[in-house]
Amino acid sequence: MTLTLNSPITEEQWDAITDVDFDNTDEIYFHTKRGKEVYFVKRKNGKWICSDDLYETAVCSCCGWDTTEPWQHIKNWFEFCPHCGADMRGGRRLLT
């Protein structure tokens, strides 16, 4: 699909970008009129899923990546999931 956008974009153009398909789209790639390449990546927010034991491993709530490292280390090392890029600064979610 090709879109021609004004700067700033109009409300109609924004609606075309954020239609129903955008909910299922993680990335958009386009060129400016001067040929510059632009990548738009939708922000993901997640939490590390782990038990109450600080020595248990943590798993990303967005992609399911297992850190194979204890929660006590992960909370200090990773603000973002190294596998999917999700913002993990929201903390953790305990397994029940």
N, C-alpha and C positions, 0 to 999 in steps of 0.2 A: 504494500500500500504506500502511496506517495502523498505527502501533504506539503502544501506551501503555506508558510506561516509568516505573519507580520511581526514586527517587533515594536512595542509589546504585542503579544498575541491577543486576539479577540476572544470573547466568551465562546463564540461559535467554534473557533479553532480549538480552544481548550476542551470543549465538549467532545470534539472529534478525537482528541488524544486520549481522553479519559473515559471512553465509552466502555461498554460491558467487557470487551476483550482485554482491557487494561487490567482488570482484576486478576486475570490469569497470565499476565505478561510480567516477567521479571526484569527484562532489559529492552531498551529501545535504542536503536542506532540510527543516526542521521547525519547529513552533511549540511553545513551552512551555505549560503549563496556564494561565499568566497571559497568553498571547498574544504573548510575545516571539518574534521570528523568529530562527532560528539556522541558519547555513550551516556545514556541515562539508565541507572540501575536503581530499581525500587528498594527502598530501605526495608530491612527485615529487623524485627525486634524479637529477641528470644530470651530464654533463661536456661541456666544450667540445671538439669534435672539430676538430683542426687538424694541419697538418704541423709539422715540426721548425723551419721558418722562422717566426720571430716576426712577420714582416710579412705572412704569409698570413692570410686571413679564417678565422674560427671558426664552427662550426655546432653548434647544440644537439643533444645525443644523444637527447633526448626527443621534440622536435617537428620537428626538422630546420630550424629557423629559421636563416637565414644572417645573421650580424651585419653583413656588408659592412664590417667593421672589422678591423684586424690584431689578432692574439692579444695582442700586447704592450699594447694599450689595453684590450681586453675584460677581461683578468684583473684590472685595477684598477677598471673601471667597473661590472661586473655580477656581483654575488654570486648573483643569480637571473635566469633567462631572462625578458626582458621580454615575450616572446610567450606562453609557457605557464606561467610561474611556478616552474619547476623550480629546486631548490636546486643551484647550480653551484659551491659552495665545495669540491667534491671535486677541482677542478683541471681537467686536460685529458687527453684520450686522443689519442695521436698516430696519424696515418694511417700505415699500413705499405705 
